[in-house]
Amino acid sequence: MENLVRRVRSLLVNSVGYVMAGFLLLVLPAMLPWLILYRIFERITREEKIVVGKVVLITGASAGIGRHIALEYATRGAIVVLVARREHLLREVAAKCMANGARDAAICPADVSKQDECKRIVDFTISNFGKLDILVNNAGTAKSGLFAEQKNTDDVKAIMDLDFWGNTLTTKYALNQLRRVRGQVVVISSVAAFVPYPKQAIYNAAKSAIVQFYDTIRAEPVGQDITITVVLPGFVESELTKGGPKDHIPSWWPMLSTPSAARAIVEAAVAGKRYHIVPFWYATWLPYKVFAPELLEWPPRMFLLGKPPTRAVETICNTVLGKDNTQKLFRALPEWVI
């Protein structure tokens, strides 16, 4: 009798879920025109942020996207504070920022994977310029490899320490200053926040956690006092993508140039956007994440890992082709696309 009750209860719960999903699918098309009108109204009434003379703190500014974000703000007449571990590269970026039109440029060598360093860079900015208007959380790192094969847990923790804690704790220490001037946090996440890209489990998790963190901050009282712009870039030519293993990214995959990515990021920030996916076509993957997440898993499983997309496909192929031929077929797929 108890088993029957459990089954009935489970059936009712699942039925409610299916009914709600069906209702949303029916309502969504009717809501689209209103959502489009809302977005148009929002764009018309949105005021672009003037960054001339604003103090902009940028982490991970020594190379890659961070370097070019600094240069973009410099051309708009901002005061830039550049943070990274490599001091000699920071000096080069600072000099270039001054040549590009920055009102001033200061460097603060630091490792934001350490909590006290997150506080120190904010204190440095305030002591030198008296305020902080825009915080750009860009610093990040990644390590490629299947999670089940990771032997050094320190490497795994290091990614979260920098990509998540280095991001959120810097924001924590900057909040009072940002609230005072109704400032802005610009967050560099990644499309990996919603795409299950293999061999990047911890990196993907950190980028996803960042998005949820700032979504929650928006709902809290502080979210009414500051602007939060979350940017989700796809694959960009940088040290992270160029320095990865050969089988990490297909050679034919479209890569956005670093200057183009940085320009899009700063333009989104200046426009005060809540979210911005760069380039825009990655947004076409979002419906799959919501309505058919398994379809996002199949291509990387086949073409990057050389595995059948599902157990059912594997069983069918084993029956038709034989187990050995099935393994050879799927192992050959990565060689065709990489």
C-alpha positions in Angstrom: 0.0 0.0 0.0 2.8 2.4 0.9 4.5 1.7 -2.4 1.3 2.5 -4.3 0.9 5.8 -2.4 4.5 6.7 -3.2 4.0 6.0 -6.9 0.8 8.0 -7.1 2.4 10.9 -5.3 5.4 10.7 -7.7 3.1 10.6 -10.7 1.2 13.7 -9.4 4.4 15.6 -8.8 5.7 14.8 -12.3 2.4 15.6 -13.8 2.4 19.1 -12.3 5.8 19.7 -13.7 4.8 18.6 -17.2 1.6 20.7 -17.0 3.6 23.8 -15.9 6.2 23.2 -18.7 3.4 22.9 -21.3 1.7 26.0 -20.0 5.0 28.0 -20.2 5.5 26.8 -23.8 2.0 28.0 -24.7 2.4 31.3 -23.0 5.9 32.1 -24.2 4.9 33.0 -27.8 2.2 35.3 -26.5 4.7 37.0 -24.2 7.4 37.5 -26.8 5.9 40.7 -28.4 5.7 42.3 -24.9 9.2 41.2 -24.0 10.5 42.7 -27.2 8.7 46.0 -26.5 10.1 46.0 -23.0 13.6 45.5 -24.3 13.2 48.3 -26.9 11.9 50.7 -24.2 14.7 49.7 -21.9 17.3 50.5 -24.6 15.7 53.8 -25.5 15.6 55.0 -21.8 19.0 53.5 -20.9 21.7 56.2 -20.2 25.2 55.4 -21.4 27.7 55.6 -18.6 30.3 58.4 -19.0 33.7 57.0 -18.0 35.9 60.1 -18.5 37.7 60.6 -15.3 36.2 57.5 -13.7 38.4 55.2 -11.7 38.4 51.7 -13.1 40.0 48.8 -11.3 40.8 45.9 -13.6 42.0 42.5 -12.5 43.9 40.2 -14.8 45.1 43.2 -16.7 48.6 42.1 -17.7 47.5 40.2 -20.8 44.7 38.8 -22.9 41.2 40.2 -22.5 42.1 42.2 -19.4 44.9 44.1 -21.1 42.6 45.1 -24.0 39.8 46.1 -21.6 42.2 48.4 -19.9 43.1 49.9 -23.3 39.4 50.4 -24.2 38.8 52.3 -21.0 41.9 54.3 -21.6 40.7 55.5 -25.0 37.5 56.7 -23.2 39.6 58.9 -20.8 39.3 56.7 -17.7 41.7 56.4 -14.8 42.8 52.8 -14.8 44.2 50.7 -11.9 45.8 47.6 -13.3 46.1 44.4 -11.3 47.9 41.1 -12.1 50.8 39.1 -10.8 53.3 40.0 -13.5 54.6 43.5 -12.7 56.7 44.0 -15.7 53.7 43.3 -18.0 51.5 45.7 -16.0 54.1 48.5 -16.5 53.9 47.9 -20.3 50.1 48.0 -20.2 50.1 51.2 -18.0 52.4 53.0 -20.5 50.2 52.0 -23.4 47.1 53.1 -21.5 48.6 56.6 -21.0 49.5 56.7 -24.7 45.9 55.8 -25.6 44.4 58.6 -23.6 44.0 57.5 -20.0 43.8 60.3 -17.4 46.1 58.3 -15.2 47.3 54.7 -14.9 48.5 52.9 -11.8 49.7 49.3 -11.3 49.1 47.1 -8.2 50.8 43.7 -8.6 48.7 41.2 -6.7 47.3 37.7 -6.6 43.6 37.9 -6.2 43.3 34.2 -5.4 44.4 35.3 -1.9 41.8 37.0 0.2 44.0 39.7 1.7 45.2 40.7 -1.8 41.5 41.2 -2.8 41.2 43.8 -0.1 44.6 45.3 -0.7 43.9 46.2 -4.3 40.7 48.0 -3.3 42.5 49.9 -0.5 45.3 50.8 -3.0 42.8 52.3 -5.4 41.1 54.4 -2.7 44.3 55.6 -1.2 45.6 56.7 -4.6 42.5 58.2 -6.2 40.0 58.6 -3.4 37.3 56.6 -5.0 36.4 53.6 -7.1 33.7 53.9 -9.8 34.0 50.6 -11.8 35.4 47.2 -10.9 36.2 44.8 -13.7 36.5 41.3 -12.4 38.4 39.6 -15.2 41.2 37.6 -13.6 40.8 33.8 -14.2 42.6 30.6 -15.0 41.7 27.1 -16.3 43.2 23.7 -16.4 42.2 21.1 -19.0 41.6 17.5 -18.1 38.8 15.0 -17.3 37.6 15.5 -13.7 37.8 11.8 -12.9 41.5 11.8 -13.9 42.5 14.8 -11.8 45.0 13.6 -9.2 46.2 17.0 -7.8 43.3 18.5 -5.9 45.4 21.7 -5.3 45.2 22.5 -9.0 41.4 22.1 -8.9 41.1 24.3 -5.8 43.3 26.9 -7.4 40.9 27.4 -10.2 38.0 28.1 -7.8 40.2 30.3 -5.6 41.0 32.6 -8.5 37.9 32.3 -10.8 35.3 32.4 -8.1 36.7 33.7 -4.8 39.0 36.2 -6.4 36.0 37.6 -8.2 33.5 37.7 -5.4 35.7 38.7 -2.6 37.1 41.6 -4.6 33.5 42.7 -5.1 32.9 42.3 -1.4 35.7 44.7 -0.4 34.7 47.2 -3.1 30.9 47.3 -2.4 30.9 50.2 0.1 32.9 52.4 -2.3 30.8 51.4 -5.3 27.6 52.0 -3.4 28.8 55.5 -2.4 29.2 56.5 -6.1 26.4 54.2 -7.5 29.2 52.5 -9.4 29.4 49.3 -11.5 30.8 45.8 -11.4 31.7 44.3 -14.7 32.0 40.5 -14.5 33.8 38.4 -17.1 32.1 35.0 -16.9 32.0 32.6 -19.9 29.5 30.7 -22.1 31.0 27.8 -20.2 28.6 28.9 -17.5 25.8 27.1 -19.4 27.6 24.9 -21.9 29.0 21.6 -20.5 32.3 21.8 -22.3 34.4 18.7 -21.5 37.7 18.7 -19.6 36.8 22.0 -17.9 34.5 20.9 -15.1 35.8 23.1 -12.4 36.3 26.1 -14.6 32.8 25.8 -16.0 31.4 25.4 -12.4 33.3 28.6 -11.3 31.9 30.6 -14.2 28.4 29.3 -13.5 28.7 30.1 -9.8 29.7 33.6 -10.7 26.6 34.2 -12.7 24.3 32.9 -10.0 26.2 34.9 -7.4 25.6 38.2 -9.2 22.0 37.3 -10.0 21.5 36.9 -6.3 23.3 40.1 -5.5 20.9 42.0 -7.8 18.0 40.7 -5.8 19.5 41.9 -2.5 19.4 45.6 -1.4 22.9 46.3 -2.7 21.6 45.4 -6.2 19.6 48.7 -6.2 22.7 50.8 -5.6 25.1 49.5 -8.2 25.0 48.4 -11.8 26.1 44.8 -12.5 27.1 43.8 -16.0 27.8 40.1 -16.6 29.6 39.3 -19.8 29.8 35.7 -21.2 32.4 35.4 -23.9 32.9 32.4 -26.1 36.3 31.3 -27.3 38.6 34.2 -27.5 42.2 34.3 -28.6 44.1 34.6 -25.4 46.7 32.9 -23.2 44.1 30.5 -21.8 43.0 29.3 -25.3 46.4 29.4 -26.9 48.2 27.7 -24.1 45.7 24.8 -23.7 46.3 21.2 -25.0 46.0 20.6 -28.8 42.8 18.6 -28.4 41.0 21.2 -26.3 39.5 23.3 -29.0 38.8 22.2 -32.6 41.1 24.0 -35.1 38.2 25.1 -37.2 36.2 26.6 -34.3 35.6 30.4 -34.8 37.7 32.4 -32.3 37.0 36.1 -31.5 40.0 38.3 -31.5 41.0 39.7 -28.1 40.6 43.4 -29.1 37.1 42.7 -30.5 36.0 40.8 -27.4 37.3 43.6 -25.1 35.6 46.3 -27.2 32.3 44.4 -27.0 32.7 44.0 -23.2 33.3 47.7 -22.6 30.5 48.7 -24.9 28.1 46.4 -23.0 29.4 47.9 -19.7 29.1 51.5 -20.9 25.5 50.7 -22.0 24.7 49.3 -18.6 23.6 45.9 -19.9 22.7 43.2 -17.4 24.0 40.4 -19.6 26.0 40.3 -22.8 27.0 37.1 -24.7 30.0 37.6 -27.0 29.7 36.8 -29.9 25.9 36.9 -30.0 25.4 33.6 -31.8 26.2 31.6 -28.6 22.9 32.8 -27.3 21.2 30.3 -29.7 22.4 27.5 -27.4 20.4 28.8 -24.4 17.0 27.2 -25.4 18.8 23.8 -25.6 20.1 24.3 -22.1 16.5 24.9 -20.8 14.5 22.5 -23.0 16.9 19.8 -24.2 20.1 19.9 -22.1 21.2 16.5 -23.3 21.6 17.8 -26.9 24.3 20.1 -25.6 26.2 17.1 -24.2 26.1 14.9 -27.4 28.4 16.8 -29.8 31.3 17.4 -27.3 31.0 13.8 -26.1 31.3 12.5 -29.7 33.7 15.0 -31.3 36.0 15.9 -28.4 35.9 12.7 -26.2 35.3 10.1 -29.0 32.4 8.5 -27.1 28.9 7.5 -28.2 26.4 10.2 -27.3 24.1 7.9 -25.3 24.0 4.3 -24.1 21.2 3.5 -26.6 23.3 4.7 -29.5 26.3 2.6 -28.2 24.1 -0.5 -27.9 22.7 -0.1 -31.5 26.2 0.6 -33.0 27.6 -2.4 -31.1 24.8 -4.6 -32.5 25.1 -3.3 -36.1 28.9 -2.7 -36.3 30.3 -4.8 -33.6 32.0 -3.4 -30.4 35.5 -3.0 -31.9 34.2 -1.1 -34.9 32.0 1.1 -32.8 35.0 2.0 -30.6 37.2 2.7 -33.7 34.4 4.9 -35.3 33.9 7.2 -32.3 37.6 7.4 -31.5 38.2 8.6 -35.0 35.6 11.5 -34.7 37.9 13.8 -32.7 40.6 13.4 -35.4 38.2 14.6 -38.0 37.2 17.8 -36.2 40.3 18.8 -34.2 
